[in-house]
Structures are given as C-alpha cells and as structure tokens.
Amino acid sequence: MTRSGRSIVLRGVGLGGWMNMENFITGYPATETLQRAAMRRTLGEDGYRRFFDRFLDVFFADADAAFIASLGLNSVRLAVNYRHFEDDRRPFELDEGGFRLLDRAIERCARHGLYAIIDLHALPGAQNQRWHSDNPTHRALFWTHRHFQDRVVHLWEAIARRYRDNPWVAGYNPINEPGDAGGEVIGPFYRRLHDAVRAVDPDHILFLEGNRYSVDFDMFGDPWPNTVYSVHDYALPGLVDGGDYPGLSRGRFVDKDVIAETFKMRTAYMRKTETPIWVGEFGPVYTGEPRRDAMRYQILLDQLELYRQHDASWALWTYKDIGLQGLVYASPDSPYLRRIQSVLDKKARLGVDAWGSTDAGVRHLLEPIEETLRREFPGFDPFPFGVRSWI
C-alpha cells in the first residue's frame, strides 16, 4: 500500500547475477568470490577492475528498466552481496561504491515507474549452505557467530537510513533464503533486526523470508506491522531434473492441483494471519528442448494464475542470464558465450552447478559414496536437502 493508501500488487522480476553473481546466471563455476579471485589472478588488477566496472555498469541499464516496465511489471527485486558494501578485512567500514551502484539501479527503476526491493542475497558468514550466498562450504556460519550478525544489523541500519525517504523503494528484504539448521537463532535475530531497522525507518515494508530457504514460518508468532512474509515457490517439475508436467518428478506425481496444494502449505502462515503474500522467487529452469520447455511454460502459467487467485505479489527469478532461467538471455552466438562454451560444457559433464545441471555424468562416481554413507551412517541426513545434495 502506498503512502496515499492505494493498494498495489507487486509484479516483477528478481535481478540476480548483477550485484550478487551466481554460477548458472553468468557461467562461471563455484562461487562469486572464488571466481573473482581467479579473474584477478588471470587478468591482473587493472584488467579485473576494468572488467567489473563495465559489467556492473551495463548488466542492468536504463534500457533494461524500460523493457521490464513495457511488460506491464511494476517492481524489481535487487539481489546484492554484502561484499559490495563491506570488506571482511575491515568489518563495519562501509564502502560508498556499493551504495552508488544501488542508487543508480533504484534511479533507473524509478525513471520507468518500477519499485525496488533491496534483497541482501549474501550475508557475512553465509546465511545458508548454498552457492547463492557466496558460500564455498556446507556451513552457514552466520547463525553461529554474533560478529556476523552485528555486521548485518549495522549494514541494514545504513541502508534504511539512506533510503528511508525514497518513495520508489518498496521495502527491504533483509535475508535471502535463510538456512538456520537448528532453527533457534533466526527468530530472535529477526526481532533484533526488525527493531534496529524500525528505529531508523518506520515506513518501508520489511519482507521477511521463512527458514529452510523461505518455506518455514514457524518462528513467527503474531505478525509485525508493515511486514510482509515472503515465500519462495519453486515447482518440483520445473527444476533442472524435473520430469513431465503433469507427471512424475523425483518419484512424485505433480500436476496443477499439487502445485496449488504446495503453495497453500507454504503460505499457511500468511493466510492464517491474513497478511499479504509475496512470492519472492519462483520460475522454471528451461532445457532448450521444445517439448520439455512447453511443459515448463505451462508450470509458469499455472503458477501465475494461482497467484492471481490469491492476490499474491510476486517476483520471477530471474531477469537475465545465459539461457537457463532468465526472462532475457545472452545469444548463444554472442562473443561472451562463444568464449566460455568449453567451460560450460565441462560444467555440464561434471554436474557442478547444483541449479543448472544434473549429476548424470558423474553418477558412477557418486553412487558408491552415497551407498557407503547409507550403510555406515544410516541416520545421516544433512540439512537442508539430504545426502545426495550434500555430497
């Protein structure tokens, strides 16, 4: 709802791969920090800086904001990595350069009537166990070290102070896909973060995501004022290893009704508390095979209709990539993709991108390890997605 009292349903896209790079979006292996380190070694400091200065300038240009608005959309979720604002070697010292990048993106959105939601996608220590939090390990250390939590509160106080009077900032999405394995820290930390931000900015919306990668809202009691609870709603047959739709995916039959029931289960807290629903991420992975992609377009259509029925706001993930999930994507014949094609081929053979490739080419290597773990440690079920994902 605007300051004038006008109700708005947010319909937009997430801007992944820009201020928070991801391997499947731009093509590199591993995590952003590891890729940046490799590029610095290869290009040298001057070449490294020139590349990223250019990349950060053109990845989301004014023409992109204009195109998004031309589709009838009204919002952009801006995914950012804390490293643009703070160096681990100098904690609590904020870098104005990160804010200038964010300012420019918000200005481009505003110029075309698009609201911006600021999404902290990667936190110090990593808030989840996956690559998209710029985490090179399987441990989310953010939840076990007060130091990391203090830095995030400090950063969000600064963000709120900077944008508290900006009407084109719809709100703050302070933690993307939290993965607090014990589930004991996230609730108290959200309360602390909420109070700190509200002391600076009482007006902008807080978009708070559930635990277990934005599907578990058990830590919340009564809803907080001016707060929207955000769910991520990826459909099983839309994943890279998904099957036919309708049909079997990972041994489970999924059709339109199952997608609807899954959505209702994931949004039970919002519907119980009669608070707005914002689907902060959803969207299928495309394969390049016309038959399979036609089914994935149908998944997308069914989800959009479901959100319309429930008056849910949404942000499609993601706006731009190299041809896996983006609303727009680089041409396969572009100089960039031609240059990195051998890397993409090797990544596909080895199944190194958890989101963008399967492990079919290395199953013969992984199955003996999985079998050993099942036999020797039958109760081993690592958070969040089990043994196969953990390996």
MIDREN-236611 format. One record per residue (C-alpha): residue number from 1; x negated, y negated, z. Coordinates in nm, 3 decimals, always signed. Last residue first. Example, Ala and Ser with C-alpha at 12.3 -4.5 7.8 and 13.67 -1.06 7.14 Angstrom:
% residues 2
{seq:2&c1:-1.367&c2:+0.106&c3:+0.714} .
{seq:1&c1:-1.230&c2:+0.450&c3:+0.780} .
END
This chain:
% residues 391
{seq:391&c1:-2.792&c2:+3.470&c3:-0.149} .
{seq:390&c1:-2.541&c2:+3.258&c3:+0.044} .
{seq:389&c1:-2.283&c2:+3.276&c3:-0.236} .
{seq:388&c1:-2.291&c2:+3.655&c3:-0.234} .
{seq:387&c1:-2.297&c2:+3.677&c3:+0.146} .
{seq:386&c1:-1.996&c2:+3.464&c3:+0.236} .
{seq:385&c1:-1.843&c2:+3.133&c3:+0.131} .
{seq:384&c1:-1.888&c2:+2.885&c3:+0.418} .
{seq:383&c1:-2.046&c2:+3.006&c3:+0.638} .
{seq:382&c1:-2.238&c2:+3.333&c3:+0.645} .
{seq:381&c1:-2.050&c2:+3.663&c3:+0.680} .
{seq:380&c1:-2.286&c2:+3.919&c3:+0.834} .
{seq:379&c1:-2.075&c2:+4.176&c3:+1.017} .
{seq:378&c1:-2.203&c2:+4.473&c3:+0.818} .
{seq:377&c1:-2.569&c2:+4.381&c3:+0.878} .
{seq:376&c1:-2.774&c2:+4.682&c3:+0.766} .
{seq:375&c1:-2.536&c2:+4.823&c3:+0.507} .
{seq:374&c1:-2.377&c2:+4.503&c3:+0.379} .
{seq:373&c1:-2.714&c2:+4.327&c3:+0.381} .
{seq:372&c1:-2.877&c2:+4.609&c3:+0.186} .
{seq:371&c1:-2.591&c2:+4.613&c3:-0.065} .
{seq:370&c1:-2.626&c2:+4.239&c3:-0.123} .
{seq:369&c1:-2.999&c2:+4.276&c3:-0.183} .
{seq:368&c1:-2.945&c2:+4.568&c3:-0.421} .
{seq:367&c1:-2.675&c2:+4.366&c3:-0.606} .
{seq:366&c1:-2.888&c2:+4.056&c3:-0.656} .
{seq:365&c1:-3.144&c2:+4.181&c3:-0.906} .
{seq:364&c1:-2.904&c2:+4.370&c3:-1.133} .
{seq:363&c1:-2.662&c2:+4.079&c3:-1.108} .
{seq:362&c1:-2.924&c2:+3.847&c3:-1.258} .
{seq:361&c1:-2.766&c2:+3.770&c3:-1.595} .
{seq:360&c1:-2.412&c2:+3.779&c3:-1.457} .
{seq:359&c1:-2.491&c2:+3.515&c3:-1.192} .
{seq:358&c1:-2.237&c2:+3.270&c3:-1.328} .
{seq:357&c1:-2.298&c2:+2.912&c3:-1.436} .
{seq:356&c1:-2.182&c2:+2.556&c3:-1.374} .
{seq:355&c1:-2.083&c2:+2.539&c3:-1.009} .
{seq:354&c1:-2.351&c2:+2.752&c3:-0.843} .
{seq:353&c1:-2.613&c2:+2.633&c3:-1.089} .
{seq:352&c1:-2.900&c2:+2.886&c3:-1.090} .
{seq:351&c1:-2.735&c2:+3.157&c3:-1.296} .
{seq:350&c1:-3.069&c2:+3.283&c3:-1.426} .
{seq:349&c1:-2.969&c2:+3.302&c3:-1.791} .
{seq:348&c1:-2.762&c2:+2.983&c3:-1.767} .
{seq:347&c1:-3.047&c2:+2.791&c3:-1.604} .
{seq:346&c1:-3.282&c2:+2.913&c3:-1.877} .
{seq:345&c1:-3.048&c2:+2.794&c3:-2.150} .
{seq:344&c1:-3.002&c2:+2.456&c3:-1.982} .
{seq:343&c1:-3.379&c2:+2.413&c3:-1.956} .
{seq:342&c1:-3.421&c2:+2.502&c3:-2.323} .
{seq:341&c1:-3.150&c2:+2.250&c3:-2.412} .
{seq:340&c1:-3.323&c2:+1.962&c3:-2.229} .
{seq:339&c1:-3.445&c2:+1.766&c3:-2.533} .
{seq:338&c1:-3.146&c2:+1.847&c3:-2.751} .
{seq:337&c1:-2.918&c2:+1.736&c3:-2.469} .
{seq:336&c1:-3.086&c2:+1.396&c3:-2.443} .
{seq:335&c1:-3.122&c2:+1.340&c3:-2.818} .
{seq:334&c1:-2.746&c2:+1.392&c3:-2.860} .
{seq:333&c1:-2.631&c2:+1.688&c3:-3.070} .
{seq:332&c1:-2.431&c2:+1.848&c3:-2.788} .
{seq:331&c1:-2.259&c2:+1.508&c3:-2.754} .
{seq:330&c1:-2.260&c2:+1.378&c3:-2.398} .
{seq:329&c1:-1.935&c2:+1.408&c3:-2.207} .
{seq:328&c1:-1.609&c2:+1.235&c3:-2.130} .
{seq:327&c1:-1.340&c2:+1.362&c3:-1.892} .
{seq:326&c1:-1.619&c2:+1.569&c3:-1.747} .
{seq:325&c1:-1.606&c2:+1.932&c3:-1.644} .
{seq:324&c1:-1.875&c2:+2.124&c3:-1.829} .
{seq:323&c1:-1.986&c2:+1.911&c3:-2.122} .
{seq:322&c1:-2.291&c2:+1.707&c3:-2.021} .
{seq:321&c1:-2.113&c2:+1.495&c3:-1.759} .
{seq:320&c1:-1.875&c2:+1.201&c3:-1.715} .
{seq:319&c1:-1.556&c2:+1.135&c3:-1.517} .
{seq:318&c1:-1.547&c2:+1.425&c3:-1.272} .
{seq:317&c1:-1.353&c2:+1.539&c3:-1.079} .
{seq:316&c1:-1.001&c2:+1.401&c3:-1.115} .
{seq:315&c1:-0.899&c2:+1.159&c3:-0.841} .
{seq:314&c1:-0.548&c2:+1.197&c3:-0.699} .
{seq:313&c1:-0.254&c2:+1.034&c3:-0.525} .
{seq:312&c1:+0.030&c2:+1.260&c3:-0.422} .
{seq:311&c1:+0.398&c2:+1.178&c3:-0.478} .
{seq:310&c1:+0.476&c2:+1.546&c3:-0.409} .
{seq:309&c1:+0.642&c2:+1.608&c3:-0.746} .
{seq:308&c1:+0.375&c2:+1.406&c3:-0.923} .
{seq:307&c1:+0.105&c2:+1.612&c3:-0.755} .
{seq:306&c1:+0.267&c2:+1.932&c3:-0.882} .
{seq:305&c1:+0.293&c2:+1.790&c3:-1.233} .
{seq:304&c1:-0.077&c2:+1.703&c3:-1.226} .
{seq:303&c1:-0.159&c2:+2.053&c3:-1.101} .
{seq:302&c1:+0.039&c2:+2.223&c3:-1.376} .
{seq:301&c1:-0.122&c2:+2.005&c3:-1.643} .
{seq:300&c1:-0.471&c2:+2.083&c3:-1.513} .
{seq:299&c1:-0.400&c2:+2.456&c3:-1.499} .
{seq:298&c1:-0.265&c2:+2.433&c3:-1.854} .
{seq:297&c1:-0.586&c2:+2.266&c3:-1.967} .
{seq:296&c1:-0.768&c2:+2.560&c3:-1.813} .
{seq:295&c1:-0.559&c2:+2.806&c3:-2.010} .
{seq:294&c1:-0.642&c2:+2.623&c3:-2.333} .
{seq:293&c1:-1.008&c2:+2.631&c3:-2.224} .
{seq:292&c1:-1.004&c2:+3.009&c3:-2.210} .
{seq:291&c1:-0.867&c2:+3.044&c3:-2.563} .
{seq:290&c1:-1.083&c2:+2.769&c3:-2.712} .
{seq:289&c1:-1.413&c2:+2.899&c3:-2.565} .
{seq:288&c1:-1.631&c2:+2.599&c3:-2.472} .
{seq:287&c1:-1.623&c2:+2.703&c3:-2.107} .
{seq:286&c1:-1.446&c2:+2.422&c3:-1.923} .
{seq:285&c1:-1.450&c2:+2.388&c3:-1.543} .
{seq:284&c1:-1.112&c2:+2.293&c3:-1.404} .
{seq:283&c1:-1.012&c2:+1.987&c3:-1.204} .
{seq:282&c1:-0.967&c2:+1.877&c3:-0.845} .
{seq:281&c1:-1.117&c2:+1.623&c3:-0.609} .
{seq:280&c1:-0.991&c2:+1.355&c3:-0.368} .
{seq:279&c1:-0.636&c2:+1.485&c3:-0.370} .
{seq:278&c1:-0.483&c2:+1.204&c3:-0.167} .
{seq:277&c1:-0.171&c2:+1.286&c3:+0.030} .
{seq:276&c1:+0.007&c2:+1.015&c3:+0.227} .
{seq:275&c1:+0.111&c2:+1.083&c3:+0.588} .
{seq:274&c1:+0.435&c2:+1.252&c3:+0.689} .
{seq:273&c1:+0.267&c2:+1.421&c3:+0.987} .
{seq:272&c1:+0.385&c2:+1.768&c3:+0.883} .
{seq:271&c1:+0.333&c2:+1.693&c3:+0.512} .
{seq:270&c1:-0.018&c2:+1.567&c3:+0.574} .
{seq:269&c1:-0.109&c2:+1.861&c3:+0.796} .
{seq:268&c1:+0.035&c2:+2.119&c3:+0.554} .
{seq:267&c1:-0.168&c2:+1.980&c3:+0.263} .
{seq:266&c1:-0.391&c2:+2.285&c3:+0.208} .
{seq:265&c1:-0.101&c2:+2.527&c3:+0.251} .
{seq:264&c1:+0.120&c2:+2.329&c3:+0.014} .
{seq:263&c1:-0.156&c2:+2.318&c3:-0.247} .
{seq:262&c1:-0.209&c2:+2.693&c3:-0.218} .
{seq:261&c1:+0.164&c2:+2.751&c3:-0.257} .
{seq:260&c1:+0.174&c2:+2.537&c3:-0.573} .
{seq:259&c1:-0.126&c2:+2.714&c3:-0.725} .
{seq:258&c1:+0.037&c2:+3.048&c3:-0.642} .
{seq:257&c1:+0.359&c2:+2.939&c3:-0.813} .
{seq:256&c1:+0.175&c2:+2.829&c3:-1.128} .
{seq:255&c1:-0.002&c2:+3.164&c3:-1.157} .
{seq:254&c1:-0.283&c2:+3.340&c3:-0.976} .
{seq:253&c1:-0.327&c2:+3.714&c3:-0.926} .
{seq:252&c1:-0.625&c2:+3.787&c3:-0.701} .
{seq:251&c1:-0.918&c2:+4.017&c3:-0.778} .
{seq:250&c1:-1.170&c2:+3.738&c3:-0.826} .
{seq:249&c1:-0.931&c2:+3.575&c3:-1.072} .
{seq:248&c1:-0.644&c2:+3.783&c3:-1.212} .
{seq:247&c1:-0.375&c2:+3.642&c3:-1.438} .
{seq:246&c1:-0.179&c2:+3.332&c3:-1.528} .
{seq:245&c1:-0.418&c2:+3.196&c3:-1.623} .
{seq:244&c1:-0.693&c2:+3.434&c3:-1.731} .
{seq:243&c1:-1.003&c2:+3.476&c3:-1.519} .
{seq:242&c1:-1.216&c2:+3.232&c3:-1.324} .
{seq:241&c1:-1.595&c2:+3.267&c3:-1.321} .
{seq:240&c1:-1.661&c2:+2.896&c3:-1.385} .
{seq:239&c1:-1.374&c2:+2.791&c3:-1.162} .
{seq:238&c1:-1.034&c2:+2.702&c3:-1.307} .
{seq:237&c1:-0.885&c2:+3.041&c3:-1.223} .
{seq:236&c1:-0.936&c2:+2.966&c3:-0.849} .
{seq:235&c1:-0.776&c2:+2.621&c3:-0.852} .
{seq:234&c1:-0.977&c2:+2.339&c3:-0.692} .
{seq:233&c1:-0.772&c2:+2.129&c3:-0.453} .
{seq:232&c1:-0.983&c2:+1.898&c3:-0.241} .
{seq:231&c1:-0.778&c2:+1.739&c3:+0.037} .
{seq:230&c1:-0.794&c2:+1.384&c3:+0.170} .
{seq:229&c1:-0.622&c2:+1.254&c3:+0.481} .
{seq:228&c1:-0.522&c2:+0.889&c3:+0.451} .
{seq:227&c1:-0.576&c2:+0.650&c3:+0.741} .
{seq:226&c1:-0.418&c2:+0.310&c3:+0.800} .
{seq:225&c1:-0.314&c2:+0.414&c3:+1.149} .
{seq:224&c1:-0.453&c2:+0.741&c3:+1.287} .
{seq:223&c1:-0.265&c2:+1.068&c3:+1.255} .
{seq:222&c1:-0.176&c2:+1.263&c3:+1.570} .
{seq:221&c1:-0.405&c2:+1.558&c3:+1.619} .
{seq:220&c1:-0.687&c2:+1.618&c3:+1.374} .
{seq:219&c1:-0.942&c2:+1.896&c3:+1.415} .
{seq:218&c1:-0.715&c2:+2.148&c3:+1.241} .
{seq:217&c1:-0.744&c2:+1.968&c3:+0.907} .
{seq:216&c1:-0.908&c2:+2.246&c3:+0.705} .
{seq:215&c1:-0.920&c2:+2.205&c3:+0.322} .
{seq:214&c1:-1.186&c2:+1.940&c3:+0.264} .
{seq:213&c1:-1.501&c2:+2.149&c3:+0.225} .
{seq:212&c1:-1.458&c2:+2.358&c3:+0.540} .
{seq:211&c1:-1.355&c2:+2.052&c3:+0.742} .
{seq:210&c1:-1.087&c2:+1.811&c3:+0.627} .
{seq:209&c1:-1.155&c2:+1.486&c3:+0.448} .
{seq:208&c1:-1.086&c2:+1.139&c3:+0.585} .
{seq:207&c1:-0.993&c2:+0.853&c3:+0.351} .
{seq:206&c1:-1.009&c2:+0.539&c3:+0.567} .
{seq:205&c1:-0.797&c2:+0.261&c3:+0.422} .
{seq:204&c1:-0.921&c2:-0.097&c3:+0.441} .
{seq:203&c1:-0.773&c2:-0.336&c3:+0.696} .
{seq:202&c1:-0.936&c2:-0.300&c3:+1.038} .
{seq:201&c1:-1.286&c2:-0.377&c3:+0.910} .
{seq:200&c1:-1.571&c2:-0.428&c3:+1.159} .
{seq:199&c1:-1.433&c2:-0.274&c3:+1.479} .
{seq:198&c1:-1.237&c2:-0.035&c3:+1.257} .
{seq:197&c1:-1.560&c2:+0.103&c3:+1.112} .
{seq:196&c1:-1.705&c2:+0.184&c3:+1.455} .
{seq:195&c1:-1.378&c2:+0.328&c3:+1.589} .
{seq:194&c1:-1.332&c2:+0.555&c3:+1.288} .
{seq:193&c1:-1.694&c2:+0.672&c3:+1.303} .
{seq:192&c1:-1.663&c2:+0.770&c3:+1.670} .
{seq:191&c1:-1.330&c2:+0.943&c3:+1.612} .
{seq:190&c1:-1.469&c2:+1.124&c3:+1.305} .
{seq:189&c1:-1.767&c2:+1.233&c3:+1.515} .
{seq:188&c1:-1.542&c2:+1.375&c3:+1.786} .
{seq:187&c1:-1.350&c2:+1.582&c3:+1.529} .
{seq:186&c1:-1.652&c2:+1.693&c3:+1.324} .
{seq:185&c1:-1.861&c2:+1.825&c3:+1.612} .
{seq:184&c1:-1.681&c2:+2.141&c3:+1.720} .
{seq:183&c1:-1.601&c2:+2.309&c3:+1.387} .
{seq:182&c1:-1.883&c2:+2.558&c3:+1.434} .
{seq:181&c1:-1.977&c2:+2.559&c3:+1.065} .
{seq:180&c1:-1.931&c2:+2.184&c3:+1.019} .
{seq:179&c1:-1.910&c2:+2.175&c3:+0.639} .
{seq:178&c1:-1.776&c2:+1.832&c3:+0.547} .
{seq:177&c1:-1.667&c2:+1.795&c3:+0.185} .
{seq:176&c1:-1.750&c2:+1.427&c3:+0.127} .
{seq:175&c1:-1.785&c2:+1.216&c3:+0.440} .
{seq:174&c1:-1.699&c2:+0.844&c3:+0.470} .
{seq:173&c1:-1.429&c2:+0.798&c3:+0.204} .
{seq:172&c1:-1.382&c2:+0.421&c3:+0.245} .
{seq:171&c1:-1.100&c2:+0.212&c3:+0.108} .
{seq:170&c1:-0.911&c2:+0.058&c3:-0.180} .
{seq:169&c1:-1.198&c2:-0.176&c3:-0.264} .
{seq:168&c1:-1.048&c2:-0.419&c3:-0.512} .
{seq:167&c1:-0.924&c2:-0.653&c3:-0.236} .
{seq:166&c1:-1.280&c2:-0.725&c3:-0.116} .
{seq:165&c1:-1.268&c2:-0.886&c3:+0.230} .
{seq:164&c1:-1.404&c2:-0.588&c3:+0.424} .
{seq:163&c1:-1.659&c2:-0.510&c3:+0.154} .
{seq:162&c1:-1.992&c2:-0.607&c3:+0.312} .
{seq:161&c1:-1.898&c2:-0.547&c3:+0.675} .
{seq:160&c1:-1.747&c2:-0.209&c3:+0.591} .
{seq:159&c1:-2.063&c2:-0.101&c3:+0.408} .
{seq:158&c1:-2.283&c2:-0.219&c3:+0.698} .
{seq:157&c1:-2.072&c2:-0.039&c3:+0.959} .
{seq:156&c1:-2.078&c2:+0.265&c3:+0.731} .
{seq:155&c1:-2.458&c2:+0.265&c3:+0.725} .
{seq:154&c1:-2.490&c2:+0.237&c3:+1.104} .
{seq:153&c1:-2.239&c2:+0.518&c3:+1.159} .
{seq:152&c1:-2.433&c2:+0.731&c3:+0.910} .
{seq:151&c1:-2.763&c2:+0.659&c3:+1.082} .
{seq:150&c1:-2.626&c2:+0.749&c3:+1.424} .
{seq:149&c1:-2.501&c2:+1.082&c3:+1.287} .
{seq:148&c1:-2.845&c2:+1.168&c3:+1.150} .
{seq:147&c1:-3.008&c2:+1.091&c3:+1.487} .
{seq:146&c1:-2.743&c2:+1.291&c3:+1.674} .
{seq:145&c1:-2.878&c2:+1.607&c3:+1.513} .
{seq:144&c1:-2.670&c2:+1.926&c3:+1.494} .
{seq:143&c1:-2.387&c2:+1.825&c3:+1.261} .
{seq:142&c1:-2.612&c2:+1.654&c3:+1.005} .
{seq:141&c1:-2.824&c2:+1.968&c3:+0.988} .
{seq:140&c1:-2.601&c2:+2.137&c3:+0.733} .
{seq:139&c1:-2.810&c2:+2.449&c3:+0.673} .
{seq:138&c1:-2.838&c2:+2.651&c3:+0.353} .
{seq:137&c1:-3.138&c2:+2.451&c3:+0.230} .
{seq:136&c1:-3.226&c2:+2.208&c3:-0.053} .
{seq:135&c1:-2.934&c2:+1.976&c3:+0.042} .
{seq:134&c1:-2.860&c2:+1.684&c3:-0.189} .
{seq:133&c1:-2.501&c2:+1.692&c3:-0.057} .
{seq:132&c1:-2.398&c2:+1.829&c3:-0.397} .
{seq:131&c1:-2.641&c2:+2.120&c3:-0.364} .
{seq:130&c1:-2.445&c2:+2.296&c3:-0.092} .
{seq:129&c1:-2.459&c2:+2.364&c3:+0.282} .
{seq:128&c1:-2.259&c2:+2.069&c3:+0.405} .
{seq:127&c1:-2.307&c2:+1.738&c3:+0.585} .
{seq:126&c1:-2.670&c2:+1.709&c3:+0.476} .
{seq:125&c1:-2.944&c2:+1.589&c3:+0.714} .
{seq:124&c1:-2.875&c2:+1.232&c3:+0.611} .
{seq:123&c1:-2.544&c2:+1.221&c3:+0.420} .
{seq:122&c1:-2.466&c2:+1.296&c3:+0.053} .
{seq:121&c1:-2.127&c2:+1.218&c3:-0.105} .
{seq:120&c1:-2.051&c2:+0.894&c3:+0.076} .
{seq:119&c1:-1.739&c2:+0.801&c3:-0.124} .
{seq:118&c1:-1.652&c2:+0.435&c3:-0.179} .
{seq:117&c1:-1.301&c2:+0.413&c3:-0.323} .
{seq:116&c1:-1.274&c2:+0.154&c3:-0.599} .
{seq:115&c1:-0.950&c2:+0.007&c3:-0.737} .
{seq:114&c1:-0.931&c2:-0.047&c3:-1.109} .
{seq:113&c1:-0.780&c2:-0.358&c3:-1.268} .
{seq:112&c1:-1.030&c2:-0.388&c3:-1.552} .
{seq:111&c1:-1.254&c2:-0.658&c3:-1.406} .
{seq:110&c1:-1.209&c2:-0.494&c3:-1.067} .
{seq:109&c1:-1.378&c2:-0.174&c3:-1.185} .
{seq:108&c1:-1.672&c2:-0.363&c3:-1.329} .
{seq:107&c1:-1.704&c2:-0.564&c3:-1.007} .
{seq:106&c1:-1.694&c2:-0.245&c3:-0.800} .
{seq:105&c1:-1.970&c2:-0.093&c3:-1.013} .
{seq:104&c1:-2.186&c2:-0.404&c3:-0.985} .
{seq:103&c1:-2.144&c2:-0.430&c3:-0.609} .
{seq:102&c1:-2.238&c2:-0.062&c3:-0.570} .
{seq:101&c1:-2.560&c2:-0.113&c3:-0.761} .
{seq:100&c1:-2.635&c2:-0.427&c3:-0.559} .
{seq:99&c1:-2.566&c2:-0.237&c3:-0.237} .
{seq:98&c1:-2.823&c2:+0.025&c3:-0.326} .
{seq:97&c1:-3.082&c2:-0.241&c3:-0.400} .
{seq:96&c1:-3.022&c2:-0.415&c3:-0.066} .
{seq:95&c1:-3.200&c2:-0.132&c3:+0.112} .
{seq:94&c1:-3.101&c2:-0.071&c3:+0.474} .
{seq:93&c1:-3.359&c2:-0.013&c3:+0.747} .
{seq:92&c1:-3.183&c2:+0.223&c3:+0.991} .
{seq:91&c1:-3.431&c2:+0.503&c3:+0.920} .
{seq:90&c1:-3.764&c2:+0.407&c3:+0.759} .
{seq:89&c1:-3.928&c2:+0.731&c3:+0.641} .
{seq:88&c1:-3.588&c2:+0.878&c3:+0.559} .
{seq:87&c1:-3.532&c2:+0.582&c3:+0.325} .
{seq:86&c1:-3.194&c2:+0.407&c3:+0.334} .
{seq:85&c1:-2.937&c2:+0.262&c3:+0.096} .
{seq:84&c1:-2.985&c2:+0.456&c3:-0.228} .
{seq:83&c1:-3.083&c2:+0.758&c3:-0.018} .
{seq:82&c1:-2.731&c2:+0.766&c3:+0.129} .
{seq:81&c1:-2.610&c2:+0.927&c3:-0.194} .
{seq:80&c1:-2.302&c2:+0.774&c3:-0.356} .
{seq:79&c1:-1.981&c2:+0.901&c3:-0.517} .
{seq:78&c1:-1.762&c2:+0.614&c3:-0.642} .
{seq:77&c1:-1.398&c2:+0.725&c3:-0.654} .
{seq:76&c1:-1.242&c2:+0.526&c3:-0.938} .
{seq:75&c1:-0.888&c2:+0.391&c3:-0.947} .
{seq:74&c1:-0.598&c2:+0.273&c3:-1.163} .
{seq:73&c1:-0.552&c2:+0.515&c3:-1.450} .
{seq:72&c1:-0.339&c2:+0.430&c3:-1.753} .
{seq:71&c1:-0.587&c2:+0.580&c3:-1.998} .
{seq:70&c1:-0.697&c2:+0.230&c3:-2.103} .
{seq:69&c1:-0.813&c2:+0.168&c3:-1.745} .
{seq:68&c1:-1.063&c2:+0.452&c3:-1.771} .
{seq:67&c1:-1.184&c2:+0.317&c3:-2.104} .
{seq:66&c1:-1.234&c2:-0.035&c3:-1.968} .
{seq:65&c1:-1.430&c2:+0.099&c3:-1.670} .
{seq:64&c1:-1.650&c2:+0.297&c3:-1.906} .
{seq:63&c1:-1.702&c2:-0.003&c3:-2.135} .
{seq:62&c1:-1.822&c2:-0.207&c3:-1.837} .
{seq:61&c1:-2.098&c2:+0.048&c3:-1.786} .
{seq:60&c1:-2.124&c2:+0.353&c3:-1.563} .
{seq:59&c1:-2.425&c2:+0.559&c3:-1.678} .
{seq:58&c1:-2.584&c2:+0.247&c3:-1.832} .
{seq:57&c1:-2.753&c2:+0.063&c3:-1.545} .
{seq:56&c1:-2.833&c2:+0.361&c3:-1.323} .
{seq:55&c1:-3.000&c2:+0.542&c3:-1.613} .
{seq:54&c1:-3.199&c2:+0.237&c3:-1.723} .
{seq:53&c1:-3.343&c2:+0.168&c3:-1.378} .
{seq:52&c1:-3.387&c2:+0.543&c3:-1.340} .
{seq:51&c1:-3.601&c2:+0.581&c3:-1.649} .
{seq:50&c1:-3.804&c2:+0.264&c3:-1.590} .
{seq:49&c1:-3.877&c2:+0.367&c3:-1.232} .
{seq:48&c1:-3.999&c2:+0.713&c3:-1.330} .
{seq:47&c1:-4.209&c2:+0.579&c3:-1.615} .
{seq:46&c1:-4.384&c2:+0.335&c3:-1.381} .
{seq:45&c1:-4.438&c2:+0.586&c3:-1.101} .
{seq:44&c1:-4.574&c2:+0.863&c3:-1.321} .
{seq:43&c1:-4.363&c2:+1.051&c3:-1.571} .
{seq:42&c1:-4.439&c2:+1.409&c3:-1.466} .
{seq:41&c1:-4.497&c2:+1.369&c3:-1.091} .
{seq:40&c1:-4.210&c2:+1.118&c3:-1.063} .
{seq:39&c1:-3.986&c2:+1.350&c3:-1.262} .
{seq:38&c1:-4.057&c2:+1.641&c3:-1.028} .
{seq:37&c1:-3.985&c2:+1.427&c3:-0.721} .
{seq:36&c1:-3.660&c2:+1.305&c3:-0.875} .
{seq:35&c1:-3.555&c2:+1.662&c3:-0.944} .
{seq:34&c1:-3.628&c2:+1.768&c3:-0.587} .
{seq:33&c1:-3.429&c2:+1.474&c3:-0.450} .
{seq:32&c1:-3.137&c2:+1.536&c3:-0.684} .
{seq:31&c1:-3.106&c2:+1.904&c3:-0.600} .
{seq:30&c1:-3.191&c2:+2.223&c3:-0.795} .
{seq:29&c1:-3.198&c2:+2.232&c3:-1.177} .
{seq:28&c1:-3.141&c2:+1.932&c3:-1.410} .
{seq:27&c1:-2.850&c2:+1.907&c3:-1.650} .
{seq:26&c1:-2.675&c2:+1.579&c3:-1.578} .
{seq:25&c1:-2.345&c2:+1.699&c3:-1.435} .
{seq:24&c1:-2.437&c2:+2.060&c3:-1.354} .
{seq:23&c1:-2.736&c2:+1.953&c3:-1.145} .
{seq:22&c1:-2.567&c2:+1.678&c3:-0.947} .
{seq:21&c1:-2.667&c2:+1.312&c3:-0.917} .
{seq:20&c1:-2.523&c2:+1.090&c3:-0.646} .
{seq:19&c1:-2.540&c2:+0.726&c3:-0.751} .
{seq:18&c1:-2.447&c2:+0.840&c3:-1.103} .
{seq:17&c1:-2.369&c2:+1.211&c3:-1.135} .
{seq:16&c1:-2.016&c2:+1.195&c3:-0.999} .
{seq:15&c1:-1.775&c2:+0.911&c3:-1.067} .
{seq:14&c1:-1.446&c2:+1.056&c3:-0.948} .
{seq:13&c1:-1.142&c2:+0.979&c3:-1.156} .
{seq:12&c1:-0.810&c2:+0.804&c3:-1.113} .
{seq:11&c1:-0.451&c2:+0.799&c3:-1.006} .
{seq:10&c1:-0.377&c2:+0.614&c3:-0.684} .
{seq:9&c1:-0.007&c2:+0.587&c3:-0.608} .
{seq:8&c1:+0.063&c2:+0.231&c3:-0.502} .
{seq:7&c1:+0.328&c2:+0.081&c3:-0.273} .
{seq:6&c1:+0.355&c2:-0.298&c3:-0.267} .
{seq:5&c1:+0.342&c2:-0.447&c3:+0.083} .
{seq:4&c1:+0.162&c2:-0.769&c3:-0.006} .
{seq:3&c1:-0.158&c2:-0.636&c3:+0.147} .
{seq:2&c1:-0.134&c2:-0.344&c3:-0.092} .
{seq:1&c1:+0.000&c2:+0.000&c3:+0.000} .
END
